Amino acid sequence: MAKKEGRVMKIVCSTLYEEQLKAILAEFESPKAAKDFKLYLDTIIMNAPTKAKKYKQSRYFEEEDIKEIEYENYTIPMYVNLKEESYFIIGIVKK
């Protein structure tokens, strides 16, 4: 969970995202490189509520509320539900 202007913003990751992330992390040559990648990615995701307006609409979905986070060679689509103050991480795909 993240805070935005004193409110708690809920961040949920899909099972698909978790499975895709595990496969990506398994490709790293060293455990340290995998850990560093995941730590930085987690930081980006935790900060998503404060930066949601800067993310562009996803090219994979026609839904206006689905934004993209780009990190290294990966795209992370997320559904932004401002009414419920929640962010749903849909998956992670290689560009």
C-alpha positions as CSV (number, residue, x, y, z in Angstrom):
1,M,0.0,0.0,0.0
2,A,1.1,3.5,-0.7
3,K,0.0,6.9,0.7
4,K,-1.3,9.7,-1.4
5,E,-2.1,13.0,0.2
6,G,-2.8,11.3,3.6
7,R,-4.9,8.5,2.0
8,V,-3.9,4.9,1.6
9,M,-3.7,3.9,-2.0
10,K,-4.2,0.1,-2.6
11,I,-1.8,-1.5,-5.1
12,V,-2.6,-5.1,-6.2
13,C,-0.6,-7.3,-8.4
14,S,-2.3,-9.9,-10.6
15,T,-1.3,-13.6,-10.6
16,L,-0.2,-13.1,-14.2
17,Y,2.2,-10.3,-13.2
18,E,3.7,-12.5,-10.4
19,E,4.2,-15.4,-12.8
20,Q,5.7,-13.2,-15.5
21,L,8.0,-11.5,-13.0
22,K,9.3,-14.9,-11.7
23,A,10.1,-15.9,-15.2
24,I,12.0,-12.7,-15.9
25,L,13.9,-12.9,-12.6
26,A,14.9,-16.5,-13.4
27,E,16.7,-15.2,-16.6
28,F,19.2,-13.1,-14.6
29,E,22.7,-14.4,-14.4
30,S,23.2,-13.5,-10.8
31,P,20.9,-13.4,-7.8
32,K,22.1,-9.9,-6.9
33,A,21.2,-8.6,-10.4
34,A,17.7,-10.2,-10.1
35,K,17.3,-8.7,-6.6
36,D,18.4,-5.3,-7.7
37,F,16.0,-5.4,-10.6
38,K,13.0,-6.4,-8.4
39,L,13.8,-3.9,-5.7
40,Y,13.9,-1.0,-8.2
41,L,10.8,-2.3,-9.9
42,D,9.0,-2.5,-6.5
43,T,10.0,1.1,-5.8
44,I,8.6,2.3,-9.1
45,I,5.3,0.4,-8.5
46,M,5.0,1.7,-4.9
47,N,5.4,5.3,-6.2
48,A,2.9,4.8,-9.0
49,P,0.1,6.6,-7.2
50,T,2.1,9.8,-6.9
51,K,3.1,9.6,-10.6
52,A,0.0,8.1,-12.2
53,K,-0.7,11.2,-14.3
54,K,2.6,11.1,-16.0
55,Y,2.0,7.6,-17.4
56,K,0.6,7.3,-20.8
57,Q,-2.4,5.2,-21.8
58,S,-1.5,1.6,-22.6
59,R,-1.0,0.6,-26.2
60,Y,-2.2,-2.9,-25.3
61,F,-5.7,-1.8,-24.1
62,E,-8.2,0.7,-25.4
63,E,-9.2,1.5,-21.8
64,E,-8.3,5.1,-20.8
65,D,-7.8,4.0,-17.2
66,I,-5.1,1.5,-18.1
67,K,-1.7,3.2,-18.0
68,E,1.8,1.9,-18.8
69,I,4.9,2.0,-16.6
70,E,8.1,1.5,-18.6
71,Y,11.2,0.1,-16.9
72,E,14.3,-1.0,-18.8
73,N,13.0,-3.2,-21.6
74,Y,9.7,-3.9,-20.0
75,T,6.2,-2.5,-20.0
76,I,3.9,-2.9,-17.0
77,P,0.3,-2.1,-17.7
78,M,-1.8,-1.1,-14.7
79,Y,-5.4,-0.3,-14.2
80,V,-5.9,3.0,-12.3
81,N,-9.2,3.2,-10.3
82,L,-9.2,6.6,-8.7
83,K,-12.7,6.2,-7.2
84,E,-11.6,3.3,-5.2
85,E,-8.1,4.6,-4.8
86,S,-6.5,1.4,-6.2
87,Y,-4.0,0.4,-8.7
88,F,-4.1,-3.1,-10.3
89,I,-0.8,-4.3,-11.9
90,I,-1.9,-6.4,-14.8
91,G,1.3,-7.9,-16.1
92,I,4.8,-7.3,-17.3
93,V,5.9,-7.8,-20.9
94,K,9.2,-7.4,-22.7
95,K,9.2,-4.6,-25.3
